[in-house]
Amino acid sequence: MKVRVSPMVWSVLAGLFLTVTAPAQVKLAIIDMREAVNNTGEVKKAVAALETRLKPKQAEGEKLQRELQDIQAKLQSMQGKLTPQGEAELVSTGQRRQRELQRLQEDLNGELEREQGEVGNRALQRMRDVVKKLAEEQQLDVVVDVSQTVYFKPALTITKPAIEAYDKAYPAQ
């Protein structure tokens, strides 16, 4: 007894066979987003400007720190030689300087976090746009961040081209 197989069944079987034996090629690339964002001209310039802007406050903090150390040294070296009023005055001055230093450090940290957040978020979104465009131009199917990758061949990385494309699209002003 001969079994007849319809042409439709043959085409389904052939399709399954081809799917199993010839998987589609996936074009993949790796990027280090942190490195890519941090090495753009825009972010480097923003960091340099922030450092310049915060330098006077940092110098003020260092001055307050030195004053505190001097007060502590004076209290230790003159222990028992100061009048109670003189010692209380020195302790009070030290406490005021400590509060000033703490407020200054909080202000510096707050300003640094705000600036990093603003610049970082903007640059990260722009980098994502650049990477998407780069992936489309290179006909990539997937771009994976290096932080989520266990192993990859260095030839797969597009970090450097992404930085160059970013700097071209968003030149540092």
N, C-alpha and C positions, 0 to 999 in steps of 0.2 A: 504494500500500500504506500502510495506516494503522497507526501504532504505538500500542499502548495502554500507558499509563503507570499503574501501580497507585497508589492513594491513598497508600500508605505512602511511595513514592518522592516524591510531591508534598509530603508533610508533612516529609520529611527535607530536601528542597530549600528549602522555605519556612523551615525552622528555620535552615539555613545562611545564607540570605539575610538573615534578621532578625539573626543573630549578627554578620554582616559590617556591616550598615547601622546597627544600633542597639546599640552596645556599652554594657555596664552602667556606670552612673556609680559612680565610686569616690570616697568621701569621705575626704579626706586632711587631716591637720593637721601642723604643724611645732612643735617645742618645742626650746628651748635648755636642755638638761638641766643644764648647769653653772650657768647663771644661775638656773634654777628652784630647784635645791638650795641654792645659796649665798644666795639671798634669802628662804629660809624663816625664820620666827621662831626655830625650834629651832636652826638652824645659826648664825644671827646671835648668839643668846644663848650658844651653846657657844664661839664664837670670842671673844666679849667676856670670858667667864669664863676662858678659856685665857690671854688677854692679861693679865688681872688676876693670875692665878696665876703667870705667868712673869715679871712685871714686876720682882720683887725679884732674880731670877737675872740678868735683863738689866742691872739697875743694878749688880749685882756685877761683871758682865762689863765694863761701861763703866769701873768703878773700876779693875779690873785693867789694862785697856787704858791708862788714864791713868798708872797706876804704871809700866807698861812704857815709855811715852813719856818719863816723867820720868827713869827710869833711863838710857835711851839718851841723852837730852839731857845728863845729868850726866856720863856716860862721855865724850861728845864734848867738852863744855866743859872738863872737867878732865883731858883727855888729857895725859899727861906730868907732871901735878901730883900724881897719886895714887900712893901706895905700891903696890908689886905686890900686897901683901896686900889693900889697900883696893879696888884694881881687881878682883881675883879675887872678893872678897866681893860687889861690885856686880854683876859678871857672873853669879855664882851666884844671887843674888837675882832677877835678870832672868830667868834660865832657869827658876827655880821658878815665878815669876809667869806665864811663857809656858806652862808645863805646866798650871798651874791654869786659865788662860784656855782652853786647848785642851780640857781635860776638861769645863769648864763649857759651852763651845759644843757639844761632842758630846752632853752630857746634855740641853741645851736642844733641839737638833735631834732627838734621839731621842724626847723627850717630845712635841714638836710633831708629828712623823711619826706616832707611836702614836695621839695624840688625833685628828689629822686622819683617820687611817685608820678608827678606830672610829666617829666621828661621821659621816664622809663615807659609809662603806659602809652604815651604818644608814639615813641620810637618802636615799641613792640608791635603796636597795631600797624604802623607803616611797614615794618619789616615783614609782617605776615602778608600784607598786600604785595610787597615786592617779591616774596618767595612764591606766592601764588602765580604772579605774572611770569616769573622765571620758570616755574614748573610747567606752565602752559607753553611757553616758548620752547622748552626742551622736551616737551611731550612726556613729562614724568607722570606716573600714575599715583605715586605716594612720595611724600617727603616726611621723614621722621626726625624728631629732635634727638640729638646724641644722648641726652640724659635718659632716654627711654630705651636705649640700644645697648645690648650686651657686647656685640661684636659687629664690625663693619670694615670693609676695605676702604682705606683712605681715598681711593679714586672715586668713591661714591659721594664724597662731601661736596656741598655747594656753598659752604660758609663764605669763602672768599668772594666768589662771584656775587653772592647776595649782598655782601658789604659794598662791593663796587657798584652794583645796581642801585642800592639804597642811596649811596653818596651822589650818584648821578641824578636820581629822582628827587632827592631832598638835600641839596648842597647846604653845608653849614654856613650860616649867615653871621 
